[in-house]
């Protein structure tokens, strides 16, 4: 009995030692709370609430990837995805109030920021709405051979439309040819009128073992706007997207 009582005291003391940063609405209801570490830095579970007290969001803000959820006031999930280092990362799913998926968005991290790298919109029937989507499917195998590797059977879709067929796609690969030599190899293609391209590119693997592939997808087109009957504005737009994958290189 004494051991059980002592365990309860230790558990209660540990729970009371947890620190949270809290914010409140003018009406006194809790707006948000997040766990703090020993140095007073946000690092742990967090919750946000609507002004009426209903849960709005929850997740874990730490160095470890974890799921985060955002809710409608009716309690149904509005958005869900991975959240860590204080940032949305990887793929997020957005729902309507009836629970149907309306969009998927990939957040890609560069340095200490993330941005929308790809997005896929869906119709009410659940089909991809290509006119409102921009995404790619690259068929990079999990295992490559030493030397040159052709990566084809790829797909790229965009919701942008170039003026007078000026619409190009470049795949830029950071290819490492030796311990001391890395080159940016560029493969360029024209995007068709249906806003689709089937690009291919080459990856060079110079030694056996694990290897990380990194690349940039650069879309370039002319944005043309008619201002009046005798004047217009045209500018070249560049949009960059990024990809990476861990693979294994084997002997031929």
Secondary structure, 3 states (H helix, E strand, C coil): CHHHHHHHHHHHHHHHCCEEEEEECCCCCEEEEEEECCCCCEEEEEEEECCCCCEEEEEEECCCCEEEEEECCCCCEEEEEEEECCEEEEEEEEECCCCCEEEEEEEEEECCEEEEEEEEEECCCCCECHHHCEEEECCCCCEEECEEEEECCCEEECCCCCHHHCEEEEEEEEEECCCCCEEEEEEEEECCCCCEECCCEEEEECCCEEEEEEEEEEEEEEEEEEEECCEEEEEEEEEEEEEEEEEEEECC
